[in-house]
Each structure stands twice: as C-alpha cells, then as structure tokens.
Amino acid sequence: MKDAENYLNLYCPEKGVEIALFPVEKAGLLNDSFLPPKDKERFDLINHPQKKAEFLSSRFALNALVPNYKLNYDGRRPDLASGEHVSLTHCTQYGGAMYGHDKRVGLDVELHRPELTKIARKFVRIDEKRYIIPGEELFFYQVLWSGKEALFKLWKKGNVYFKEDLKIEPFDVVEDGITHAQIFKDEIIKCKIHFSVLDGAYLVYAIEE
C-alpha cells in the first residue's frame, strides 16, 4: 500500500495532536491487511462498497498516526487501548483520524449541506445566532454543526444536546479559522475549534484546552 501513502494529508495543529486525512476515492489502493481483529470484524459486516471504502480510509488514516493501533469500543465510540485519545470521521470524500497524546480531541469532516438551513433551530443557540452574518448563514451553520459534532466526539459519553450543552464562540467567514467552545455537562470543558474549507468539504476539529 505504498502508493496509498502518497495521498495522505497530515496535519500537526499543536504538540501532541495529529490529524490524517485520506481521499475515499483512492480506497482502491488499500486492502484490509492492516486492520486489527476488532476492526476487521466490523469491516466484514459492512455490505455497501462506498461505506466499506469510507471505513477503510478512516482506519488507514489512523494507522498512519498510530501504526498497529488497537481500539476499544464503547458502543460505536472508539478510543485507543493505550488510553490516549482518538477521533474518527468519514464522508464520501474523506476518511480521517485525529490523535491526542494527552488531550481529548474530536474530528468531523462534512460535505456542503444546504439542508442545514432547515434544521438550524435544533442546534443553533440564541447567543450563536446573534453573530451570524446575513447572507452567510450556511457557512455559519456548517461550522457550527461540524464544530458541535467534533465536540460531541471529544466528549464521548453521549447524552449531549447540541443546542443546550454545546456553545461555540463567534468566528469569521474565512477558509481557515480558529474559535473557542464550551461543553456544559458534569463539568465545563473548554475547547479550541479549528475549521478549514476543503474541496467541497469542511474539516472541523476540537482540542481540549
């Protein structure tokens, strides 16, 4: 799978935090030989070719960050058996993984989703709505939705309401930006949110502060 490595996109946002993305369209260069037993079992249960490609792409990205990785699953939520932190994501365009040595992390990649305008009331808070620029609503909804998906993955424990329990601070309409966020659950967790606009997709990730 040497050729596949040429298509990996690697990021290091800060010390101890790494991200890898792999294009799903190149999943044909991969085979499942690198998957550990638990993921091989999950992979074999997937029937749809596109879903198989997305799964394999995200695990290939993880293996680039943590060679010979081993995951424990709490339901569908994965974490490294070593106790370090990981987050996985995939869409039809990219499979991705994020590693945090000693910080909780969350990663989300989403395609352009115009339908978010119809459900914004379910995940956008009143204080977030105040900083949305007229005419740029969809951009804000994309970042808010993906940011809250990333926060949800960082939290890992479930039982989170996007509108009540997750808050994202104001941010600018830029292709690469940073803002801050809070998770309001048993404790208040402060996080940094990074967002980037890729080819038709939004890469958004959260890092515990």
C-alpha positions in Angstrom: 0.0 0.0 0.0 3.0 2.3 -0.5 1.2 4.2 -3.3 -1.6 5.0 -1.0 0.7 6.8 1.4 1.3 9.4 -1.3 -2.4 10.6 -0.8 -2.3 11.0 2.9 -2.7 14.6 4.2 -1.1 15.1 7.5 -1.5 18.0 10.0 0.0 18.8 13.3 -2.0 21.6 14.9 0.0 21.6 18.1 2.4 19.4 20.1 0.9 16.0 20.8 -2.0 16.4 18.4 -2.0 15.0 14.9 -4.6 14.6 12.1 -4.5 12.4 8.9 -7.0 12.6 6.0 -7.2 10.1 3.1 -9.3 10.5 0.0 -12.0 7.9 -0.2 -11.7 7.8 -4.0 -8.3 6.3 -3.5 -9.5 3.5 -1.2 -9.0 1.1 -4.1 -5.3 1.3 -3.3 -5.9 -0.2 0.2 -6.6 -3.7 1.5 -7.7 -4.7 4.9 -4.5 -6.4 5.9 -3.6 -3.6 8.4 -6.8 -3.8 10.3 -6.7 -5.2 13.9 -9.1 -8.0 14.6 -11.9 -5.8 16.1 -11.9 -3.5 13.1 -11.7 -6.5 10.6 -14.8 -7.9 12.2 -16.6 -4.5 11.8 -15.3 -4.1 8.2 -16.6 -7.6 7.2 -20.1 -6.7 8.4 -20.3 -3.7 6.0 -22.0 -4.6 2.7 -22.2 -1.3 0.9 -19.0 -0.7 -1.2 -19.0 3.0 -0.5 -19.3 2.5 3.2 -16.5 -0.1 3.1 -14.3 2.4 1.3 -15.0 5.2 3.9 -14.4 2.8 6.8 -11.1 1.6 5.3 -10.0 5.2 4.6 -10.5 6.4 8.1 -8.7 3.4 9.6 -5.8 3.8 7.1 -5.5 7.4 8.3 -5.5 6.3 11.9 -2.8 3.7 11.2 -0.7 6.4 9.7 -0.8 8.2 13.0 -0.7 5.2 15.3 0.9 2.2 13.5 -0.6 -1.1 14.5 -3.3 0.7 16.5 -5.7 -1.1 18.9 -9.1 0.3 19.6 -11.6 -0.3 22.4 -15.2 0.5 21.6 -17.9 1.8 23.9 -20.8 1.1 21.6 -19.7 2.9 18.4 -17.3 5.3 20.2 -13.7 4.3 19.8 -10.6 5.0 21.9 -7.1 3.7 21.9 -6.4 0.8 24.1 -3.3 2.7 25.3 -5.5 5.3 27.0 -4.5 8.0 24.5 -7.2 9.9 22.7 -8.5 9.4 19.1 -11.4 10.5 17.0 -12.5 9.1 13.6 -14.6 10.6 10.8 -15.6 9.9 7.2 -17.8 11.1 4.5 -18.0 10.3 0.8 -14.9 12.4 0.1 -12.5 11.8 3.0 -11.7 9.4 5.8 -9.9 10.9 8.7 -8.4 10.3 12.1 -7.2 12.6 14.9 -4.8 11.6 17.7 -4.3 13.4 21.1 -1.5 12.3 23.3 -2.8 13.8 26.5 -5.7 16.0 25.3 -9.2 14.9 24.3 -9.9 15.6 20.6 -12.8 15.5 18.2 -12.8 15.5 14.4 -15.5 16.0 11.8 -15.5 16.2 8.0 -18.7 17.2 6.3 -19.7 17.8 2.8 -21.5 21.1 1.8 -25.0 20.6 3.3 -27.7 23.2 2.3 -30.3 21.3 4.3 -28.7 22.6 7.5 -30.7 25.8 7.0 -33.9 23.8 7.6 -32.8 22.3 10.9 -30.7 25.2 12.3 -33.2 25.9 15.0 -32.4 22.4 16.5 -28.6 23.1 17.0 -28.0 26.9 16.9 -28.3 28.7 20.2 -29.7 32.2 20.6 -26.3 33.7 21.5 -24.8 32.0 18.5 -27.5 33.3 16.2 -26.6 36.8 17.1 -23.2 36.7 15.4 -24.3 35.1 12.2 -23.8 37.5 9.2 -26.9 37.9 6.9 -26.2 36.3 3.6 -23.6 33.9 5.1 -26.0 31.8 7.1 -25.0 28.5 5.5 -21.3 29.0 6.2 -22.0 29.6 9.9 -24.4 26.6 10.1 -21.8 24.3 8.5 -19.1 25.3 11.0 -21.5 25.3 14.0 -22.8 21.8 13.0 -19.4 20.3 12.4 -18.0 22.0 15.4 -20.6 20.5 17.6 -20.1 17.1 16.0 -16.4 17.4 16.9 -17.3 18.5 20.5 -19.7 15.5 20.8 -16.9 13.2 19.7 -14.5 14.8 22.1 -17.0 14.3 25.0 -17.6 10.6 24.0 -20.1 10.0 26.8 -23.2 10.7 24.8 -26.4 12.3 26.2 -25.5 15.7 24.7 -27.9 18.2 23.3 -26.3 20.3 20.6 -28.3 23.4 21.4 -28.3 23.3 25.2 -25.0 21.6 26.1 -22.6 22.9 23.4 -21.6 26.5 22.8 -19.3 27.9 20.1 -17.9 31.4 20.3 -18.0 33.9 17.4 -15.8 33.3 14.3 -15.1 34.9 11.0 -16.0 33.9 7.4 -12.6 32.6 6.4 -11.3 29.5 4.8 -9.1 28.7 7.8 -10.2 29.9 11.3 -10.0 29.3 15.0 -12.5 29.9 17.7 -13.4 28.6 21.2 -16.2 26.5 22.6 -17.5 25.0 25.8 -19.2 21.8 26.7 -21.7 22.1 29.6 -22.2 18.7 31.2 -21.0 17.3 34.5 -18.1 19.8 34.2 -17.4 22.8 31.9 -14.9 21.7 29.3 -13.2 24.5 27.3 -12.0 23.7 23.8 -10.4 25.2 20.8 -12.2 24.8 17.5 -10.3 24.9 14.2 -12.1 24.9 10.8 -10.9 24.7 7.2 -12.8 24.7 3.9 -11.5 21.9 1.7 -12.6 20.9 -1.8 -16.4 20.9 -1.2 -16.0 19.8 2.4 -15.5 21.3 5.8 -12.8 20.0 8.2 -13.5 21.0 11.8 -11.8 19.7 14.9 -11.8 20.4 18.6 -9.0 20.2 21.1 -9.4 20.3 24.8 -7.8 23.4 26.4 
